[in-house]
Amino acid sequence: MAAASRLPDSWVLLALLLGRLALLGVGPVPARALHNVTAELFGAEAWGTLAAFGDLNSDKQTDLFVLRERNDLIVFLADQNAPYFKPKVNVSLNNYSTLITSVVPGDYDGDSQMDVLLTYLPKNHANGELGAVIFWGQNQTLDPSNMTILNRTFQDEPLIMDFNGDLIPDIFGITNESSQPQILLGKNFSWHPALTTKNKMRIPHSHAFIDLTEDFTADLFLTTLSASSTFQFEIWENLDGNFSLSTVLEKPQNMMVVGQSAFADFDGDGNMDHLLPGCEDKNCQKSIIYLARSGAKQWIPVLQDFSNKGTLWGFVPFVHEQQPTEIPIPITLHIGDYNMDGYPDALAILKNTSGSNQQAFLLENVPCTNASCEGAHRMFKVYWELMDLNQIRDAVVATFFDIYEDGILDIVVLSKGYTKSDFAIHTLKNNFEADAYFVKVIVLSGLCSNDCPRKITPFGVNQPGPYIMYTTVDANGYLKNGSAGQLSQSAHLALQLPYNVLGLGRSANFLDHLYVGIPRPSGEKSVRKQEWTAIIPNSQLIVIPYPPNVPRRSGTKLLKKTTLLQHYV
């Protein structure tokens, strides 16, 4: 961390060169697309609901937050010896809860230690509202006895965002105190009105905290219901640190079942696009995915063909219960660039419409081949035949995860059947030989640099709101952009990673420019953005925006990553 101490008045960039090494020590595997590595990673512990990712103990390896037996949170810490994820930290809500519904790691008090927010169904509430509790991080772990129960309940799972731009996560949602959105500011834990709106928040919501106005500052995206119960999407633009309603978009006219909004730079132009999965009938016999390009109000279908060899597949509709016995799972796309071609792909759960089987499918982002998707230039194509992924029956969740910390996104699937109340966990190593390049970026909180508590740089603080964009030249000599937001969504098993892996395609050229923007406080007119040039492909970039209001200069250090223990040269 010498770069951090050497440049106390600038944002710091640490660059780690990532080879295609199995950093957790797993040897060669047969050359097929996906390879099941569940036993090597978990041993006999591959069960529970994977609910979040984060580096709890600040060792630069991502840990797994797993819910078990309705009311227990187990943190699986990454380890260099098999099994490579071990259940090491355990906290329980048995005395308060009938069901934990979400897990959101983050540094809620600004001490550069990872804390964990849990939402749960309280034992003494029958109205379906959610309680929330924070377990406080100490010495790179969680103390089961050191917790704070929030003094308000929530109508739905909250959105974790940086509302006031102080790089400490805040908690946004509708509470039992008001029909208007409230914000609980981190660190001092004071409640404030967040904004005033005539519309209700949709349940389940898919709010997001992400730059949608191309200024490198995260805006607030809300999924709402109008007075006439029309599904709407609102963009509250961040103007000088304050949120102001700028755009309202209604759902596609023929969509009856509306899934969770997702955001990705779908066409590789450097701007965020809005992806919306759903169904044109209430039973999801006819599923569809629409896209609204950045700044546009037109919905473009990017996947309509859900049939394969005479079998029709479709999304699984969300079932809302006042007192659910298991975590309700809405229609969700989990986004990631599995083949590193620079165009984000997705994972989705589909159900056989004439049977009962549910499976996870990879949706590949490919050039548009029909008239209906021309406006998007790209479309999704379902990867129907994918060994190991196809063999997992009764899948309920599928998401991406860089298991080996090598910049290649692998796949995690949860399926029914382990026990009545718990899922089985499956992990699939990505062996696609794409001969492609990537850049992996994580933005830290920047609350400390050379003066961090216990001299440990806070790699595990899970910072919501940073925005990353690169420009480069592709293998054909054309300008290529790519962008992503960090931890933009937190509710309903969003399962977003605390970093972004951006594919670069087959070009080994240096990145001409890498830009990182972070939220800014109310009244601050200048954008908090930093630029670096000539970034080596296949690097992991660790950005420390310290101090956050002085992005004018940068320190850069190149580190070569060789094993889990990370020898730096």
C-alpha positions as CSV (number, residue, x, y, z in Angstrom):
1,M,0.0,0.0,0.0
2,A,3.0,2.3,-0.5
3,A,1.2,4.2,-3.1
4,A,-1.5,5.2,-0.7
5,S,0.9,6.6,1.9
6,R,3.1,8.3,-0.7
7,L,0.2,10.3,-2.2
8,P,-2.1,11.4,0.7
9,D,-3.6,14.3,-1.4
10,S,-4.7,12.3,-4.4
11,W,-6.9,9.4,-5.5
12,V,-4.8,6.2,-5.7
13,L,-4.9,3.5,-8.3
14,L,-3.4,0.1,-7.5
15,A,-3.1,-2.2,-10.5
16,L,-2.7,-5.9,-10.1
17,L,-1.8,-8.0,-13.2
18,L,-4.0,-11.0,-13.3
19,G,-2.9,-14.1,-15.0
20,R,-5.3,-17.0,-15.8
21,L,-4.1,-18.7,-12.7
22,A,-6.4,-20.8,-10.5
23,L,-5.7,-18.6,-7.5
24,L,-7.4,-20.9,-5.0
25,G,-5.1,-23.7,-6.0
26,V,-7.5,-25.8,-8.2
27,G,-5.6,-27.7,-11.0
28,P,-6.4,-28.1,-14.7
29,V,-9.8,-29.3,-15.7
30,P,-11.2,-30.9,-18.8
31,A,-11.6,-28.4,-21.7
32,R,-15.3,-28.0,-21.7
33,A,-17.4,-24.8,-21.3
34,L,-18.4,-25.2,-17.6
35,H,-17.0,-27.5,-14.9
36,N,-18.6,-28.2,-11.6
37,V,-16.2,-27.4,-8.8
38,T,-18.7,-27.4,-5.9
39,A,-17.0,-30.1,-3.9
40,E,-13.6,-28.5,-4.2
41,L,-15.0,-25.1,-3.0
42,F,-17.4,-26.2,-0.2
43,G,-16.8,-29.8,0.7
44,A,-20.0,-30.9,2.5
45,E,-21.1,-27.4,3.2
46,A,-22.7,-26.5,-0.2
47,W,-26.1,-25.5,1.1
48,G,-28.0,-22.4,2.1
49,T,-29.1,-19.2,0.3
50,L,-26.2,-17.2,-1.1
51,A,-27.3,-13.7,-0.3
52,A,-24.4,-11.4,-0.8
53,F,-20.7,-11.0,-1.7
54,G,-18.0,-9.0,0.2
55,D,-14.5,-9.1,1.6
56,L,-15.3,-9.3,5.3
57,N,-11.7,-9.8,6.6
58,S,-10.0,-7.4,4.1
59,D,-7.7,-10.1,2.6
60,K,-8.5,-9.1,-1.0
61,Q,-10.5,-12.3,-1.5
62,T,-14.3,-12.1,-1.8
63,D,-16.2,-14.0,0.9
64,L,-19.7,-15.4,0.7
65,F,-22.7,-14.5,2.9
66,V,-25.0,-17.4,3.1
67,L,-28.4,-17.7,4.9
68,R,-29.4,-21.0,6.5
69,E,-32.3,-22.4,8.5
70,R,-34.3,-19.2,8.0
71,N,-32.6,-17.1,10.7
72,D,-28.8,-17.8,10.5
73,L,-26.2,-15.9,8.6
74,I,-23.0,-17.8,7.8
75,V,-20.0,-16.0,6.3
76,F,-17.8,-18.4,4.2
77,L,-14.3,-16.9,4.2
78,A,-12.0,-17.6,1.2
79,D,-9.1,-19.8,2.0
80,Q,-6.0,-21.1,0.2
81,N,-6.6,-24.7,1.3
82,A,-9.4,-27.0,0.3
83,P,-12.3,-26.6,0.7
84,Y,-11.6,-23.1,-0.5
85,F,-14.6,-21.5,1.2
86,K,-15.1,-22.3,4.8
87,P,-18.0,-21.3,7.2
88,K,-16.1,-19.2,9.7
89,V,-18.5,-16.5,11.0
90,N,-22.0,-17.1,12.3
91,V,-24.7,-14.7,13.5
92,S,-28.3,-15.5,14.3
93,L,-31.6,-13.7,14.5
94,N,-33.5,-16.6,16.0
95,N,-34.8,-14.5,18.9
96,Y,-36.2,-11.8,16.7
97,S,-37.0,-13.2,13.3
98,T,-39.2,-15.7,11.5
99,L,-37.2,-15.3,8.2
100,I,-34.2,-13.3,7.2
101,T,-35.0,-11.8,3.7
102,S,-31.8,-10.0,2.7
103,V,-28.2,-9.4,3.5
104,V,-26.3,-6.2,2.6
105,P,-22.7,-5.9,3.7
106,G,-21.3,-2.3,3.9
107,D,-19.4,0.1,6.2
108,Y,-22.4,1.8,7.8
109,D,-20.6,3.8,10.5
110,G,-17.5,4.8,8.5
111,D,-14.9,3.0,10.6
112,S,-13.5,1.2,7.5
113,Q,-14.7,-2.2,8.9
114,M,-17.4,-4.1,7.0
115,D,-20.7,-4.3,8.8
116,V,-23.8,-6.3,7.7
117,L,-27.4,-5.1,7.4
118,L,-30.0,-7.8,7.6
119,T,-33.8,-7.4,6.9
120,Y,-36.2,-9.9,8.4
121,L,-39.8,-10.7,9.2
122,P,-40.2,-9.9,12.9
123,K,-41.9,-12.4,15.2
124,N,-44.3,-9.9,16.6
125,H,-45.4,-8.3,13.3
126,A,-48.3,-9.6,11.2
127,N,-48.4,-6.8,8.6
128,G,-45.5,-8.1,6.4
129,E,-43.3,-5.1,7.2
130,L,-39.6,-5.8,7.6
131,G,-37.3,-5.2,10.5
132,A,-33.7,-4.3,10.0
133,V,-30.6,-4.9,12.1
134,I,-26.9,-4.1,11.6
135,F,-24.2,-6.4,13.0
136,W,-21.1,-4.3,13.5
137,G,-17.7,-5.3,12.1
138,Q,-14.8,-5.4,14.5
139,N,-11.3,-6.8,13.9
140,Q,-12.3,-8.0,10.4
141,T,-15.1,-10.1,11.7
142,L,-18.7,-9.8,13.1
143,D,-19.5,-9.7,16.8
144,P,-22.8,-11.6,17.3
145,S,-23.6,-9.6,20.4
146,N,-22.8,-6.2,18.9
147,M,-25.8,-5.2,16.9
148,T,-28.3,-2.4,16.4
149,I,-31.9,-3.0,15.6
150,L,-33.3,0.0,13.5
151,N,-36.1,1.8,15.2
152,R,-38.4,1.7,12.1
153,T,-39.7,-1.1,9.9
154,F,-39.7,-1.1,6.1
155,Q,-42.5,-1.7,3.6
156,D,-40.0,-3.5,1.3
157,E,-36.3,-4.3,1.3
158,P,-34.3,-1.0,1.4
159,L,-32.0,0.3,-1.3
160,I,-28.4,0.9,0.0
161,M,-27.0,4.0,-1.6
162,D,-24.7,7.0,-0.8
163,F,-27.4,9.6,-0.6
164,N,-25.3,12.5,0.8
165,G,-22.0,11.7,-1.0
166,D,-19.9,11.1,2.1
167,L,-18.9,7.6,1.0
168,I,-20.7,6.0,3.9
169,P,-23.7,3.8,2.8
170,D,-27.2,5.1,3.6
171,I,-30.5,3.2,3.8
172,F,-33.4,4.3,1.6
173,G,-37.0,3.1,1.7
174,I,-40.6,3.5,2.8
175,T,-40.9,3.0,6.5
176,N,-43.8,2.7,9.0
177,E,-43.4,6.4,9.8
178,S,-44.3,7.9,6.4
179,S,-45.7,7.1,3.0
180,Q,-42.8,9.1,1.5
181,P,-39.3,7.7,1.0
182,Q,-37.0,8.2,4.0
183,I,-33.3,8.0,4.2
184,L,-31.3,6.8,7.2
185,L,-27.9,8.4,6.9
186,G,-24.9,6.3,7.8
187,K,-22.5,7.1,10.7
188,N,-24.8,9.5,12.6
189,F,-28.0,7.3,12.0
190,S,-30.5,10.1,11.6
191,W,-33.7,9.8,9.6
192,H,-34.6,12.4,7.0
193,P,-37.2,12.7,4.2
194,A,-35.4,11.5,1.0
195,L,-37.7,13.1,-1.6
196,T,-41.4,13.9,-2.3
197,T,-43.3,11.9,-4.8
198,K,-47.0,11.3,-5.6
199,N,-46.4,7.7,-6.6
200,K,-46.1,4.6,-4.5
201,M,-43.1,2.4,-4.6
202,R,-43.6,-0.9,-6.4
203,I,-43.3,-4.1,-4.4
204,P,-40.9,-5.8,-5.1
205,H,-39.0,-2.8,-6.1
206,S,-35.8,-2.8,-8.3
207,H,-34.6,0.7,-7.4
208,A,-31.0,1.5,-8.4
209,F,-28.3,4.0,-7.5
210,I,-26.4,4.4,-10.8
211,D,-25.4,7.1,-13.3
212,L,-28.1,7.2,-16.0
213,T,-27.4,10.8,-17.2
214,E,-23.8,10.3,-18.4
215,D,-22.1,12.6,-15.9
216,F,-20.2,10.0,-13.8
217,T,-22.5,10.8,-10.8
218,A,-24.9,8.2,-9.5
219,D,-28.6,9.1,-10.0
220,L,-31.6,7.5,-8.2
221,F,-33.8,5.1,-10.3
222,L,-37.1,4.2,-8.8
223,T,-39.7,1.6,-9.8
224,T,-43.1,3.1,-8.9
225,L,-46.9,2.8,-9.3
226,S,-48.9,5.8,-10.6
227,A,-52.2,6.9,-9.1
228,S,-53.9,4.7,-11.8
229,S,-51.6,1.8,-10.8
230,T,-49.5,2.0,-13.9
231,F,-46.0,0.6,-13.6
232,Q,-43.5,3.5,-14.0
233,F,-39.8,4.0,-13.9
234,E,-38.5,7.3,-12.5
235,I,-35.0,8.8,-12.9
236,W,-34.1,11.3,-10.2
237,E,-31.1,13.1,-11.5
238,N,-28.3,14.0,-9.2
239,L,-27.8,17.7,-9.8
240,D,-25.0,19.2,-7.6
241,G,-25.6,16.5,-5.0
242,N,-29.4,16.9,-4.9
243,F,-31.9,14.5,-6.5
244,S,-34.5,16.0,-8.9
245,L,-37.1,14.1,-11.0
246,S,-36.0,14.3,-14.6
247,T,-37.6,11.4,-16.5
248,V,-40.6,9.1,-16.2
249,L,-41.0,6.0,-18.4
250,E,-44.0,3.7,-18.4
251,K,-43.6,0.0,-18.7
252,P,-44.0,-1.6,-22.2
253,Q,-47.7,-1.5,-23.1
254,N,-48.1,-5.3,-23.6
255,M,-46.1,-6.4,-20.5
256,M,-48.5,-7.9,-17.9
257,V,-45.9,-9.3,-15.5
258,V,-43.0,-6.9,-14.8
259,G,-39.7,-8.3,-13.5
260,Q,-36.8,-6.5,-11.9
261,S,-35.0,-3.8,-13.8
262,A,-31.3,-4.4,-14.6
263,F,-28.7,-2.1,-16.0
264,A,-25.8,-2.8,-18.3
265,D,-23.9,-1.2,-21.1
266,F,-25.7,-3.6,-23.5
267,D,-24.4,-2.2,-26.8
268,G,-20.9,-1.2,-25.6
269,D,-21.2,2.5,-26.2
270,G,-20.2,3.6,-22.7
271,N,-23.7,4.4,-21.4
272,M,-26.1,2.5,-19.2
273,D,-29.1,0.7,-20.8
274,H,-32.2,-0.4,-19.0
275,L,-33.1,-4.1,-19.3
276,L,-36.6,-5.3,-18.3
277,P,-37.6,-8.9,-18.2
278,G,-41.3,-9.9,-18.0
279,C,-44.3,-11.6,-19.5
280,E,-47.1,-10.7,-21.9
281,D,-49.6,-12.9,-20.0
282,K,-50.1,-13.5,-16.3
283,N,-48.9,-17.1,-16.4
284,C,-45.7,-16.3,-18.3
285,Q,-46.5,-18.5,-21.3
286,K,-45.1,-15.7,-23.4
287,S,-41.9,-14.2,-21.9
288,I,-39.9,-11.3,-23.2
289,I,-37.0,-9.0,-22.4
290,Y,-37.1,-5.3,-23.4
291,L,-34.4,-2.7,-23.5
292,A,-34.6,1.0,-23.2
293,R,-31.4,2.6,-24.4
294,S,-29.7,5.4,-22.4
295,G,-31.7,8.6,-22.6
296,A,-34.5,7.0,-24.8
297,K,-38.1,6.3,-24.0
298,Q,-38.6,3.5,-26.6
299,W,-38.8,-0.1,-25.5
300,I,-37.0,-2.5,-27.8
301,P,-37.4,-6.3,-27.6
302,V,-34.0,-8.0,-27.2
303,L,-35.3,-11.6,-26.5
304,Q,-38.6,-13.0,-27.6
305,D,-37.8,-16.6,-28.6
306,F,-38.0,-18.8,-25.6
307,S,-38.6,-22.1,-27.4
308,N,-36.1,-25.0,-27.8
309,K,-36.8,-28.3,-29.6
310,G,-40.5,-28.0,-29.2
311,T,-40.4,-27.0,-25.6
312,L,-41.5,-23.5,-24.5
313,W,-39.8,-21.9,-21.6
314,G,-40.7,-18.8,-19.6
315,F,-39.9,-16.7,-16.6
316,V,-41.2,-17.7,-13.1
317,P,-43.8,-15.2,-11.9
318,F,-43.2,-13.6,-8.5
319,V,-45.6,-14.7,-5.7
320,H,-46.2,-12.1,-3.0
321,E,-47.1,-13.4,0.4
322,Q,-47.7,-11.5,3.6
323,Q,-45.8,-14.1,5.7
324,P,-43.6,-16.1,3.3
325,T,-41.9,-19.2,4.5
326,E,-38.9,-18.8,2.1
327,I,-37.3,-15.8,0.5
328,P,-39.6,-14.7,-2.4
329,I,-37.6,-14.4,-5.7
330,P,-38.8,-12.0,-8.4
331,I,-38.0,-12.3,-12.2
332,T,-34.4,-11.2,-12.3
333,L,-31.5,-11.0,-14.8
334,H,-28.0,-11.2,-13.2
335,I,-25.6,-9.4,-15.5
336,G,-22.0,-10.3,-16.3
337,D,-19.7,-10.6,-19.4
338,Y,-18.9,-14.4,-19.3
339,N,-17.0,-14.4,-22.6
340,M,-15.2,-11.1,-22.1
341,D,-16.2,-9.8,-25.5
342,G,-17.2,-6.4,-24.1
343,Y,-21.0,-7.0,-24.3
344,P,-22.6,-8.0,-21.0
345,D,-24.5,-11.3,-20.9
346,A,-27.1,-12.5,-18.4
347,L,-28.2,-15.4,-16.3
348,A,-31.9,-16.1,-15.9
349,I,-34.2,-18.8,-14.4
350,L,-36.7,-20.2,-16.8
351,K,-39.5,-22.7,-16.3
352,N,-40.8,-25.3,-18.7
353,T,-44.3,-23.9,-19.4
354,S,-45.8,-27.4,-19.9
355,G,-44.0,-29.0,-17.0
356,S,-42.5,-28.2,-13.6
357,N,-38.8,-28.1,-14.2
358,Q,-36.9,-24.8,-13.6
359,Q,-33.3,-24.3,-15.0
360,A,-30.7,-21.6,-15.1
361,F,-29.8,-20.4,-18.6
362,L,-27.1,-18.2,-20.0
363,L,-28.3,-15.4,-22.2
364,E,-25.6,-14.5,-24.6
365,N,-25.4,-10.9,-25.9
366,V,-25.0,-11.2,-29.7
367,P,-25.4,-8.9,-32.7
368,C,-29.1,-8.3,-33.6
369,T,-30.3,-10.5,-36.4
370,N,-33.9,-9.4,-36.8
371,A,-35.9,-6.2,-37.5
372,S,-37.4,-5.9,-34.0
373,C,-34.1,-5.4,-32.2
374,E,-32.4,-3.1,-34.8
375,G,-32.7,-0.1,-32.5
376,A,-30.6,-1.9,-29.9
377,H,-28.0,-3.2,-32.3
378,R,-27.7,-6.3,-30.0
379,M,-30.0,-9.0,-28.7
380,F,-29.9,-11.9,-26.2
381,K,-29.6,-15.5,-27.5
382,V,-30.4,-18.3,-25.1
383,Y,-27.6,-20.8,-24.7
384,W,-29.8,-23.9,-24.5
385,E,-27.1,-26.6,-24.5
386,L,-24.6,-25.9,-21.7
387,M,-23.3,-29.0,-19.9
388,D,-23.3,-28.9,-16.1
389,L,-25.6,-25.9,-16.1
390,N,-28.3,-27.9,-17.8
391,Q,-27.9,-30.7,-15.3
392,I,-29.0,-28.6,-12.3
393,R,-32.7,-29.2,-11.8
394,D,-35.1,-27.0,-9.9
395,A,-32.8,-23.9,-10.1
396,V,-34.1,-20.8,-8.3
397,V,-31.2,-18.3,-8.6
398,A,-28.1,-18.0,-10.9
399,T,-25.5,-15.4,-10.8
400,F,-21.9,-14.6,-11.8
401,F,-18.9,-14.7,-9.4
402,D,-15.1,-14.5,-10.1
403,I,-14.4,-17.6,-7.9
404,Y,-10.7,-17.7,-8.6
405,E,-10.0,-14.0,-8.5
406,D,-8.6,-14.2,-12.1
407,G,-10.9,-11.8,-13.8
408,I,-13.0,-14.6,-15.4
409,L,-16.7,-14.7,-14.3
410,D,-17.8,-18.1,-13.1
411,I,-21.4,-19.2,-12.2
412,V,-23.2,-19.9,-9.0
413,V,-26.6,-21.6,-9.0
414,L,-29.0,-22.2,-6.1
415,S,-31.5,-25.0,-6.4
416,K,-34.3,-26.5,-4.4
417,G,-34.0,-29.9,-2.8
418,Y,-31.3,-29.8,-0.2
419,T,-33.8,-29.6,2.6
420,K,-37.3,-28.3,2.8
421,S,-36.1,-24.8,3.9
422,D,-32.6,-24.6,2.3
423,F,-31.2,-24.6,-1.2
424,A,-28.2,-26.5,-2.6
425,I,-25.3,-24.4,-3.8
426,H,-23.6,-25.3,-7.1
427,T,-20.5,-23.6,-8.5
428,L,-19.4,-23.9,-12.1
429,K,-15.9,-22.8,-13.3
430,N,-16.0,-20.9,-16.6
431,N,-13.6,-22.6,-19.0
432,F,-14.5,-20.6,-22.1
433,E,-11.4,-20.3,-24.2
434,A,-12.3,-16.9,-25.7
435,D,-8.8,-15.5,-26.1
436,A,-10.2,-12.3,-24.8
437,Y,-9.1,-9.6,-22.4
438,F,-10.6,-7.8,-19.5
439,V,-10.1,-5.2,-16.8
440,K,-11.4,-5.7,-13.2
441,V,-12.1,-2.6,-11.1
442,I,-13.0,-2.2,-7.5
443,V,-13.6,1.3,-5.9
444,L,-13.0,1.5,-2.2
445,S,-14.5,4.0,0.2
446,G,-11.5,6.4,0.4
447,L,-12.4,7.3,4.0
448,C,-8.8,6.5,4.9
449,S,-5.4,6.0,3.2
450,N,-2.2,5.6,5.2
451,D,-4.1,6.2,8.5
452,C,-6.6,3.3,8.3
453,P,-7.5,1.5,11.6
454,R,-5.0,-1.2,12.4
455,K,-3.2,-0.2,9.1
456,I,-5.5,-2.4,7.1
457,T,-6.8,-0.9,3.8
458,P,-10.6,-1.4,3.7
459,F,-11.0,-3.7,0.8
460,G,-14.2,-5.1,2.2
461,V,-16.4,-2.0,2.5
462,N,-18.7,-2.7,-0.5
463,Q,-19.1,0.9,-1.8
464,P,-22.4,1.7,-3.6
465,G,-22.4,4.3,-6.4
466,P,-19.1,4.5,-8.2
467,Y,-19.3,4.5,-12.0
468,I,-16.5,3.1,-14.3
469,M,-16.0,3.7,-18.0
470,Y,-13.1,2.9,-20.3
471,T,-12.2,3.7,-23.9
472,T,-9.9,1.6,-26.1
473,V,-9.4,0.5,-29.7
474,D,-10.7,-2.9,-30.6
475,A,-8.9,-5.5,-32.7
476,N,-10.3,-4.0,-35.9
477,G,-9.1,-0.5,-35.1
478,Y,-12.5,0.9,-34.0
479,L,-13.1,2.9,-30.9
480,K,-14.7,0.8,-28.1
481,N,-16.2,1.9,-24.9
482,G,-17.5,0.1,-21.9
483,S,-19.1,1.1,-18.6
484,A,-20.6,-0.3,-15.4
485,G,-21.9,0.9,-12.0
486,Q,-20.7,-0.6,-8.7
487,L,-23.2,-2.1,-6.3
488,S,-26.1,-0.2,-7.8
489,Q,-28.9,-2.5,-6.5
490,S,-29.1,-4.3,-3.1
491,A,-32.6,-5.7,-2.7
492,H,-34.3,-9.0,-3.6
493,L,-31.1,-11.1,-4.1
494,A,-29.6,-8.6,-6.5
495,L,-26.3,-10.5,-5.8
496,Q,-24.1,-7.8,-7.3
497,L,-20.4,-8.1,-6.9
498,P,-18.3,-5.6,-5.0
499,Y,-16.2,-5.1,-8.2
500,N,-16.8,-5.0,-11.9
501,V,-15.2,-7.2,-14.6
502,L,-15.3,-5.4,-18.0
503,G,-14.6,-7.4,-21.1
504,L,-12.3,-5.9,-23.7
505,G,-12.7,-8.4,-26.5
506,R,-9.8,-9.8,-28.4
507,S,-7.8,-6.5,-28.4
508,A,-4.6,-6.6,-26.3
509,N,-4.3,-2.8,-26.7
510,F,-3.8,-0.7,-23.6
511,L,-6.9,1.0,-22.4
512,D,-6.6,4.6,-23.7
513,H,-8.6,6.0,-20.8
514,L,-10.2,4.7,-17.6
515,Y,-12.6,7.0,-15.8
516,V,-14.0,6.6,-12.3
517,G,-16.7,8.8,-10.8
518,I,-18.1,8.8,-7.3
519,P,-21.1,10.5,-5.6
520,R,-20.8,14.0,-4.3
521,P,-22.4,15.9,-1.4
522,S,-25.3,18.4,-1.7
523,G,-24.2,21.7,-3.2
524,E,-21.0,20.5,-4.7
525,K,-21.0,21.5,-8.4
526,S,-17.8,19.9,-9.6
527,V,-18.0,16.2,-10.6
528,R,-15.8,13.9,-8.6
529,K,-14.2,12.1,-11.5
530,Q,-10.7,10.8,-12.1
531,E,-9.0,9.6,-15.3
532,W,-6.1,7.3,-15.9
533,T,-4.4,6.4,-19.2
534,A,-2.5,3.5,-20.7
535,I,-4.0,0.7,-18.5
536,I,-2.6,-2.8,-19.2
537,P,-5.3,-5.4,-20.1
538,N,-5.9,-8.2,-17.7
539,S,-5.3,-5.9,-14.7
540,Q,-7.2,-5.6,-11.5
541,L,-7.5,-1.9,-10.6
542,I,-8.1,-0.9,-7.0
543,V,-9.2,2.7,-6.8
544,I,-8.9,4.5,-3.4
545,P,-10.6,7.9,-3.8
546,Y,-8.7,9.6,-0.9
547,P,-9.5,12.3,-0.2
548,P,-12.7,12.1,-2.2
549,N,-12.9,15.7,-3.1
550,V,-9.4,15.9,-4.6
551,P,-9.3,13.7,-7.7
552,R,-6.9,15.9,-9.6
553,R,-3.8,13.7,-9.4
554,S,-3.3,9.9,-9.2
555,G,-0.8,7.5,-7.9
556,T,-0.3,4.2,-9.8
557,K,1.5,1.1,-8.7
558,L,1.7,-2.1,-10.8
559,L,1.6,-5.3,-8.8
560,K,2.0,-8.8,-10.2
561,K,-0.4,-11.3,-8.6
562,T,1.0,-14.8,-8.5
563,T,-0.8,-16.8,-5.8
564,L,-3.5,-16.4,-3.2
565,L,-0.8,-15.0,-0.9
566,Q,-0.1,-12.2,-3.5
567,H,3.6,-11.6,-3.9
568,Y,4.0,-8.1,-5.2
569,V,6.9,-7.1,-7.5
